[in-house]
Amino acid sequence: MTKSELVAALATADSTLTRRHAEIVVNTIFAVMAEALVEGDRIEIRGFGSFQVRTHSPRMGRNPKTGEPVPIGSRRVPFFRVGKELRERVDGEV
């Protein structure tokens, strides 16, 4: 599902919501979630899952062309952990 499909589904689900307003809602939710992750906050959506930022330590890598060691700095990456309810629905247990 793409973002535009999500907007269309939201507009279809609520007849009082126009497609433009649905787009504003979706964009606002994603912007707030992204900002929370940038600030290092954890996002938990019950029944769906949680998002958090994990830090990867610096390490030594290798240049695949030359085999020469290359330092790779630390970095922060978003991580999603699926909730139990969603995992069971996807797996067909419910």
Residue pairs with C-beta under 8 A, 6 or more apart in sequence:
1 9
3 26
3 30
6 26
7 19
7 22
7 23
7 26
8 19
8 22
10 17
10 22
10 25
10 26
11 17
11 18
11 19
11 21
11 22
14 22
17 25
33 43
33 51
36 43
37 43
37 51
37 52
37 53
37 78
40 53
42 50
42 51
42 52
43 50
43 51
43 52
44 50
45 83
46 83
47 83
47 85
47 86
48 82
48 83
48 85
48 86
49 80
49 81
49 82
49 83
49 86
50 80
50 81
50 83
51 78
51 79
51 80
52 78
52 79
52 81
53 76
53 77
53 78
53 79
54 76
54 77
54 78
54 79
55 74
55 75
55 76
56 74
56 75
56 76
56 77
57 74
58 71
58 72
58 73
58 74
59 72
60 69
60 70
60 71
60 72
61 69
61 70
61 71
61 72
62 68
62 69
62 70
63 69
63 70
82 90
85 94
88 94
